[in-house]
Amino acid sequence: MNWDTVQGNWKQMKGKAKQQWGKLTNDDLDVIAGKRDELSGRLQKAYGYTREKAEKEIDTFCANCGDGETSA
């Protein structure tokens, strides 16, 4: 799944993002609103990631979002 798909379905993806990155608050997820650069910045702040690490995490998240499209 590419980021455009994640962005377009952000309301549905917020739950998966919360599972992936539990340190992000609901307020963080609302502010992110599907914006990749905002997610990257929030991951860097919450987890102390480098920009590169945050981007790799997001890429992995995108790749796994398409797997098993069952409701959690």
SULWOVEN-V471317 format. One record per residue. N is the residue number from 0. PHI is phi in whole degrees, 0 to 359 (NA if undefined). PSI is psi in whole degrees, -180 to 180 (999 if undefined). D_LAST is the distance of its C-alpha to the last C-alpha in Angstrom with 2 decimals. Layout:
n & phi & psi & d_last
N & PHI & PSI & D_LAST
N & PHI & PSI & D_LAST
//
This chain:
n & phi & psi & d_last
0 & NA & 138 & 17.84
1 & 265 & 169 & 20.47
2 & 295 & -33 & 20.48
3 & 301 & -38 & 21.80
4 & 292 & -44 & 18.68
5 & 300 & -47 & 16.52
6 & 299 & -43 & 19.13
7 & 293 & -24 & 19.21
8 & 245 & 32 & 15.51
9 & 303 & -39 & 15.42
10 & 302 & -39 & 14.07
11 & 283 & -31 & 10.79
12 & 281 & -19 & 11.10
13 & 304 & -40 & 11.91
14 & 297 & -42 & 8.56
15 & 294 & -39 & 8.46
16 & 296 & -40 & 12.11
17 & 296 & -39 & 11.89
18 & 295 & -42 & 9.97
19 & 292 & -44 & 12.63
20 & 233 & 81 & 15.47
21 & 298 & -21 & 15.32
22 & 286 & -16 & 18.94
23 & 282 & 132 & 18.36
24 & 276 & 168 & 18.63
25 & 299 & -36 & 17.33
26 & 297 & -42 & 20.91
27 & 303 & -47 & 20.76
28 & 296 & -35 & 17.78
29 & 292 & -41 & 19.72
30 & 292 & -39 & 22.85
31 & 301 & -46 & 21.32
32 & 46 & 37 & 20.37
33 & 85 & 4 & 19.64
34 & 273 & 114 & 22.93
35 & 302 & -44 & 22.84
36 & 295 & -34 & 26.00
37 & 292 & -42 & 24.77
38 & 299 & -44 & 21.62
39 & 302 & -47 & 24.04
40 & 297 & -41 & 26.36
41 & 293 & -37 & 23.82
42 & 294 & -40 & 22.66
43 & 299 & -42 & 26.34
44 & 289 & -47 & 27.06
45 & 287 & -36 & 24.22
46 & 249 & -6 & 24.34
47 & 73 & 23 & 27.91
48 & 288 & 152 & 27.01
49 & 285 & 166 & 29.68
50 & 300 & -41 & 29.10
51 & 298 & -44 & 28.92
52 & 296 & -43 & 26.28
53 & 299 & -43 & 24.13
54 & 296 & -39 & 24.58
55 & 295 & -40 & 23.66
56 & 299 & -43 & 20.41
57 & 294 & -41 & 19.62
58 & 300 & -43 & 20.74
59 & 296 & -42 & 18.46
60 & 302 & -47 & 15.47
61 & 299 & -44 & 16.64
62 & 296 & -37 & 17.22
63 & 275 & -15 & 13.79
64 & 295 & -30 & 11.96
65 & 280 & -13 & 13.31
66 & 282 & 132 & 12.22
67 & 54 & 68 & 9.95
68 & 292 & 43 & 9.02
69 & 265 & 153 & 6.37
70 & 286 & 140 & 3.76
71 & 266 & 999 & 0.00
//
